[in-house]
Amino acid sequence: FSQILRRSSGFLRALTALLATVLTTGSGITSYANPSGGVVVHGGIEIDGLNPAHLKILQSTDKAIINWQDFSIGQGEITQFIQPGKGSVALNRVVSGNPTSIFGQLKANGGLMVINPNGILVGASGVVDVGGMLTMSTLDIDDNDFLNGGNDRFRGNTNAGVTNFGTITSTGGDV
């Protein structure tokens, strides 16, 4: 029962953030844009934002870490990771106070980790499609633990949660 309450609490926080955005911007879901403010911490990454509706992240190394100010995807938008292979993984960490809301498409031919202590919401129109493993968490992982592999240890203290109303698929790994 406490798990249900914890998940409901995370959903309510994400819903509150969405409503706050709608009320302050005067627009709806379209106020969310593709991820922004990306800083590469490790690995070969090129962020191609020439087309605002289709953000491409080109990853040339097996492991990469990007710290984002915001990692949300609006309806009708695409964020696509182009990676060396299914075993490649990109760790995407939100370092601001913004929750993650996915109402568009998040695609990768490899694996993805999305870490946001403020909560993650995949809306009804949201589609997450990866070729490798997928981890979405409100707990953080140490960069060295991620890079060195083995036993990934997640740490942190948050009441936010991960809520899915959309479609999540992985053709070559675990979710």
C-alpha positions as CSV (number, residue, x, y, z in Angstrom):
1,F,0.0,0.0,0.0
2,S,2.8,2.4,0.7
3,Q,4.2,1.8,-2.8
4,I,0.9,2.8,-4.2
5,L,0.8,6.0,-2.1
6,R,4.4,6.8,-3.1
7,R,3.6,6.3,-6.8
8,S,0.4,8.4,-6.5
9,S,2.4,11.1,-4.7
10,G,4.9,11.2,-7.6
11,F,2.1,11.3,-10.1
12,L,0.4,14.2,-8.2
13,R,3.7,16.1,-8.3
14,A,4.1,15.6,-12.0
15,L,0.4,16.6,-12.6
16,T,0.9,19.7,-10.4
17,A,4.0,20.6,-12.5
18,L,2.0,20.2,-15.7
19,L,-0.8,22.3,-14.4
20,A,1.6,25.0,-13.2
21,T,3.1,25.1,-16.7
22,V,-0.3,25.4,-18.4
23,L,-1.4,28.2,-16.0
24,T,1.8,30.2,-16.3
25,T,2.4,29.9,-20.0
26,G,-1.2,30.1,-21.3
27,S,-0.5,27.1,-23.5
28,G,-0.9,23.4,-23.0
29,I,1.3,20.5,-23.5
30,T,3.0,22.2,-26.4
31,S,4.9,24.3,-23.9
32,Y,7.2,21.3,-23.4
33,A,10.1,21.4,-25.7
34,N,12.7,18.8,-26.5
35,P,15.5,18.4,-23.9
36,S,17.6,21.5,-23.4
37,G,20.7,22.7,-21.6
38,G,22.7,19.5,-22.2
39,V,26.2,19.4,-20.9
40,V,28.3,16.4,-21.9
41,V,30.0,15.0,-18.8
42,H,31.6,11.9,-20.4
43,G,31.7,10.3,-23.9
44,G,31.5,11.3,-27.5
45,I,28.2,13.2,-27.9
46,E,27.0,15.7,-30.5
47,I,23.7,17.3,-29.8
48,D,22.0,18.3,-33.1
49,G,19.2,20.8,-32.4
50,L,18.9,22.3,-35.8
51,N,15.3,21.0,-36.2
52,P,13.5,22.1,-33.0
53,A,10.9,19.4,-33.5
54,H,13.5,16.6,-33.9
55,L,16.4,16.7,-31.5
56,K,19.2,14.2,-32.5
57,I,21.9,13.1,-30.1
58,L,24.8,11.4,-31.9
59,Q,26.7,9.1,-29.6
60,S,30.1,7.8,-30.8
61,T,31.2,6.0,-27.6
62,D,29.6,3.0,-25.8
63,K,28.8,5.0,-22.7
64,A,28.0,8.6,-22.4
65,I,26.7,10.9,-19.6
66,I,24.7,14.1,-20.3
67,N,23.5,16.5,-17.6
68,W,20.4,18.4,-18.8
69,Q,18.6,21.4,-17.4
70,D,15.4,20.0,-18.8
71,F,14.6,16.6,-20.3
72,S,11.0,16.9,-21.5
73,I,9.5,16.1,-24.9
74,G,6.4,17.8,-26.2
75,Q,3.6,16.2,-28.2
76,G,4.6,16.0,-31.8
77,E,8.4,16.2,-31.0
78,I,11.0,13.6,-31.3
79,T,14.2,13.1,-29.3
80,Q,16.4,10.5,-31.0
81,F,19.7,8.9,-29.8
82,I,21.8,7.5,-32.5
83,Q,24.3,5.1,-30.8
84,P,27.0,2.7,-31.9
85,G,24.9,-0.3,-31.0
86,K,22.3,-2.0,-28.8
87,G,24.8,-2.3,-26.0
88,S,25.5,1.4,-25.9
89,V,24.0,3.4,-23.1
90,A,23.4,7.1,-22.6
91,L,22.9,8.3,-19.0
92,N,20.7,11.4,-19.0
93,R,20.5,13.2,-15.7
94,V,18.3,16.3,-15.0
95,V,20.2,18.7,-12.7
96,S,17.5,21.4,-12.4
97,G,14.3,21.4,-10.5
98,N,12.2,20.5,-13.6
99,P,10.3,17.2,-13.7
100,T,10.5,15.2,-16.9
101,S,7.3,15.0,-19.0
102,I,7.3,12.9,-22.2
103,F,4.3,13.5,-24.5
104,G,6.2,13.0,-27.7
105,Q,8.7,10.3,-28.9
106,L,11.9,9.2,-27.2
107,K,13.9,6.9,-29.4
108,A,17.2,5.1,-29.2
109,N,18.8,2.2,-31.1
110,G,20.8,1.4,-27.9
111,G,20.1,1.8,-24.2
112,L,19.0,4.9,-22.2
113,M,18.9,5.9,-18.5
114,V,16.8,8.9,-17.5
115,I,17.4,10.1,-14.0
116,N,15.3,12.9,-12.5
117,P,14.8,13.3,-8.7
118,N,11.8,15.6,-9.5
119,G,9.8,12.9,-11.2
120,I,9.2,11.4,-14.6
121,L,5.9,11.3,-16.4
122,V,5.2,9.5,-19.7
123,G,1.9,10.9,-20.9
124,A,-0.8,9.1,-22.9
125,S,0.7,10.4,-26.2
126,G,4.2,9.6,-25.0
127,V,6.2,6.8,-26.8
128,V,9.5,5.5,-25.5
129,D,11.2,3.0,-27.9
130,V,14.7,1.7,-27.3
131,G,16.8,-1.0,-28.8
132,G,18.7,-1.8,-25.6
133,M,18.0,-1.5,-21.9
134,L,15.8,1.3,-20.4
135,T,16.0,2.7,-16.9
136,M,13.9,5.6,-15.7
137,S,14.5,6.5,-12.0
138,T,14.1,9.3,-9.5
139,L,17.2,8.0,-7.7
140,D,20.7,9.0,-8.9
141,I,23.6,6.8,-9.9
142,D,27.3,7.7,-9.4
143,D,29.1,8.5,-12.7
144,N,31.9,6.1,-11.8
145,D,29.5,3.3,-11.0
146,F,27.8,3.8,-14.4
147,L,31.0,3.9,-16.3
148,N,32.7,1.0,-14.6
149,G,29.7,-1.3,-15.0
150,G,28.8,-4.1,-12.8
151,N,26.4,-3.4,-9.9
152,D,24.6,-0.2,-10.6
153,R,23.7,1.3,-7.2
154,F,21.0,3.9,-7.1
155,R,21.0,6.5,-4.3
156,G,18.9,9.3,-3.1
157,N,15.9,10.4,-1.2
158,T,12.9,11.7,-3.1
159,N,9.1,11.4,-2.9
160,A,8.7,11.8,-6.6
161,G,8.0,8.8,-8.8
162,V,7.9,7.5,-12.4
163,T,4.5,7.3,-13.9
164,N,3.6,5.8,-17.3
165,F,0.4,6.4,-19.3
166,G,2.1,6.0,-22.7
167,T,3.9,3.2,-24.6
168,I,7.3,1.9,-23.6
169,T,9.1,-0.8,-25.6
170,S,12.5,-2.3,-25.7
171,T,13.4,-4.6,-28.5
172,G,16.8,-5.8,-27.1
173,G,16.9,-5.2,-23.3
174,D,15.1,-4.8,-20.1
175,V,12.7,-2.0,-19.0
